[in-house]
Amino acid sequence: MVFDSGLGGLTVYREVAAVCPGTDFLYVADDAAFPYGGMKEASLVARVVALMDELIKAHRPDLVVIACNTASTIVLPHLRKAFTLPFVGTVPAIKPACAGSVTRRVSVLGTEATVKREYTRALIRDYAQGCEVTLVGSKQLAAYAEAELNGSPIGDDALREEILPCFREDSGRTDTIVLACTHYPLLIERLRDLSPWPVKFIDPAPAIARRVVDLLGSVHAAPAGNGGTTRAIFTSGRAPERVLARFGISSGKTLAPATR
């Protein structure tokens, strides 16, 4: 099962499905509560734990991917305490970004909630490796990504305003930007085009996919053609059929929403 607050987790689903072609997937978007970044921590924990309890009882997944940085940094410890099945979280890829930076100048672009988390700051303390790391909390980028995917393009100026704080050149130019929200890779081509100079954008999805294979084993990484279906749940009850089709999820396999 791949779980997110909206459509951003589809970027993670795509990578996991590519390396586990024989696996049955359930994609769950808690879009009735999107975006998670604006929720109080206690409310978010209560909501996600309760919803996960319903989903696990109803669908009995082997593993759950929390394809949301905000939910991972806030709720993941509570999920691991409440349930016995394995959870794979999504956290800012600060370690590989800093390890690969040439200029030693890295930015972390996430939601306001993610960049405020002590978890994120602890990753910087542990893995910055001498890099200067700039935290940038975006108010609108996740919503812009959803709008763009649903066929409502966002203007260049609006996108540029969200990403420009990532680009620093006071002590060397930023050369690496961590995309610390799974929605942001939906815009990656436009972000590249709007960047004032070339940078490397770090998408966490490939690393998440490798971790899923490590945990599930080779049985789920069977050759393509050995089955594997994908179903989807949107808690609002409004499944975006055209978007799902772009990711290979048939609208005919869309389930009714969870009881929310």
Buried (B, 14 or more C-beta within 10 A) or exposed (E): BBBBBBBBBBBBBBBBBEBBBBBBBBBBBBBBBBBBBEBEEEEBBBBBBEBBEEBBEEBEBBBBBBBBBBBBBBBBBBBEEEBEBBBBBBBBBBBBBBEEBEBBBBBBBBBBBBBBBEBBBEBBEEBBBEBBBBBBBBBBBBBBBBEBBEEEEBEEEEBBBBBEBBBBEEEEBBBBBBBBBBBBBBBBEBBEEBBEEEBBBBBBBBBBBEBBBEBBEEEBBBEEEEEBEBBBBBBBEEBBBEBBEEBEBEEEBBBEBBEE
